[in-house]
Amino acid sequence: MGRIEEIGDPGVRALSFGAGRRVFSMLLVRHGGTVHAFLDACPHAFLPLTWRGGSVLSADGQRLVCSNHFAEFDAADGHPVSGPADCGLDALPVRLEPDGAIVMG
């Protein structure tokens, strides 16, 4: 999936696996020495947060912002902060290996 040093601090890296209707898209979010992962899908309209392109990380690095309706989510846990979404992002299990590799699970 990559290495922690490949993601800005704070920063987001979008990843997609598969193609067409069978694509799986996720976001890796880095804050210091931690990495969180979320499904790249806004629960408000189930469109990717990255749908319109550009950065989905707020200027202060604390929130993920949907590019469609501008719903905001806490970048550390995916909980909704503001906007039309009333539920949070789906978290995905990732862990950081001692050598800096990011792996699922």
Backbone hydrogen bonds in HBPLUS format (Angstrom, degrees):
<---DONOR---> <-ACCEPTOR-->    atom                        ^
c    i                          cat <-CA-CA->   ^        H-A-AA   ^      H-
h    n   atom  resd res      DA  || num        DHA   H-A  angle D-A-AA Bond
n    s   type  num  typ     dist DA aas  dist angle  dist       angle   num
A0102-ILE N   A0002-GLY O   2.85 MM 100  5.62 166.7  1.87 156.6 153.3     1
A0006-GLU N   A0003-ARG O   2.97 MM   3  5.51 160.3  2.01 117.1 123.6     2
A0004-ILE N   A0100-GLY O   2.84 MM  96  5.43 159.2  1.89 153.9 159.7     3
A0007-ILE N   A0004-ILE O   3.14 MM   3  5.68 167.8  2.15 118.7 121.9     4
A0011-GLY N   A0030-ARG O   3.23 MM  19  5.29 152.2  2.31 134.2 139.0     5
A0030-ARG N   A0011-GLY O   2.85 MM  19  5.29 167.0  1.87 152.4 156.8     6
A0013-ARG N   A0028-LEU O   2.85 MM  15  5.10 152.8  1.93 145.3 153.6     7
A0028-LEU N   A0013-ARG O   2.83 MM  15  5.10 165.3  1.86 148.5 153.5     8
A0015-LEU N   A0026-MET O   2.90 MM  11  5.36 167.6  1.92 154.2 156.9     9
A0026-MET N   A0015-LEU O   2.84 MM  11  5.36 161.0  1.88 157.0 162.6    10
A0017-PHE N   A0024-PHE O   2.83 MM   7  5.15 151.6  1.91 140.5 150.0    11
A0024-PHE N   A0017-PHE O   2.78 MM   7  5.15 155.7  1.84 152.9 161.0    12
A0022-ARG N   A0019-ALA O   2.99 MM   3  5.43 148.5  2.09 138.2 137.2    13
A0040-ASP N   A0025-SER O   3.02 MM  15  5.38 177.1  2.02 124.2 124.0    14
A0027-LEU N   A0038-PHE O   2.77 MM  11  5.26 157.6  1.82 157.4 164.3    15
A0038-PHE N   A0027-LEU O   2.96 MM  11  5.26 151.2  2.05 144.4 153.6    16
A0029-VAL N   A0036-HIS O   2.75 MM   7  5.11 167.8  1.77 155.3 158.0    17
A0036-HIS N   A0029-VAL O   2.85 MM   7  5.11 158.3  1.89 146.2 153.3    18
A0031-HIS N   A0034-THR O   3.04 MM   3  5.39 162.1  2.07 146.8 151.6    19
A0034-THR N   A0031-HIS O   3.03 MM   3  5.39 162.4  2.06 127.8 133.0    20
A0092-LEU N   A0037-ALA O   2.86 MM  55  5.14 160.2  1.90 130.2 129.6    21
A0039-LEU N   A0090-ASP O   2.87 MM  51  5.49 157.8  1.92 158.4 165.8    22
A0041-ALA N   A0039-LEU O   2.84 MM   2  5.52 134.6  2.04 105.8  91.8    23
A0042-CYS N   A0047-LEU O   2.77 MM   5  5.55 173.0  1.78 156.5 154.3    24
A0046-PHE N   A0042-CYS O   2.65 MM   4  4.85 135.3  1.85 156.4 167.3    25
A0051-TRP N   A0048-PRO O   3.04 MM   3  4.94 162.6  2.07 111.6 112.0    26
A0067-SER N   A0049-LEU O   3.00 MM  18  5.48 158.9  2.04 133.2 140.0    27
A0053-GLY N   A0050-THR O   2.91 MM   3  5.16 160.1  1.95 117.3 123.4    28
A0065-VAL N   A0056-VAL O   2.62 MM   9  4.95 159.2  1.67 145.5 153.1    29
A0058-SER N   A0063-ARG O   2.82 MM   5  5.29 164.9  1.85 158.1 159.5    30
A0061-GLY N   A0058-SER O   2.89 MM   3  5.12 156.7  1.95 110.4 118.1    31
A0075-ALA N   A0062-GLN O   2.92 MM  13  5.40 174.2  1.92 135.1 133.2    32
A0064-LEU N   A0073-PHE O   2.74 MM   9  5.09 156.3  1.80 147.3 155.3    33
A0073-PHE N   A0064-LEU O   2.83 MM   9  5.09 151.8  1.91 147.7 156.6    34
A0066-CYS N   A0071-ALA O   2.85 MM   5  5.24 166.0  1.87 158.1 162.2    35
A0070-PHE N   A0066-CYS O   3.02 MM   4  4.63 129.3  2.29 124.9 134.1    36
A0072-GLU N   A0082-SER O   2.79 MM  10  5.14 170.4  1.80 148.3 148.6    37
A0081-VAL N   A0072-GLU O   2.71 MM   9  5.28 169.0  1.72 145.6 142.2    38
A0082-SER N   A0072-GLU O   3.40 MM  10  5.14 157.8  2.46 121.2 124.5    39
A0074-ASP N   A0079-HIS O   2.78 MM   5  5.31 160.6  1.81 156.1 159.5    40
A0078-GLY N   A0074-ASP O   2.72 MM   4  4.87 147.2  1.83 143.4 149.0    41
A0089-LEU N   A0078-GLY O   2.84 MM  11  4.79 155.8  1.90 132.6 137.0    42
A0105-GLY N   A0093-PRO O   2.80 MM  12  5.02 160.3  1.84 126.1 125.3    43
A0095-ARG N   A0103-VAL O   2.83 MM   8  5.54 152.6  1.91 157.7 166.5    44
A0103-VAL N   A0095-ARG O   3.00 MM   8  5.54 168.1  2.02 160.8 164.5    45
A0097-GLU N   A0101-ALA O   2.81 MM   4  5.17 173.7  1.81 164.2 164.8    46
A0100-GLY N   A0097-GLU O   2.91 MM   3  5.34 165.5  1.93 122.2 125.1    47
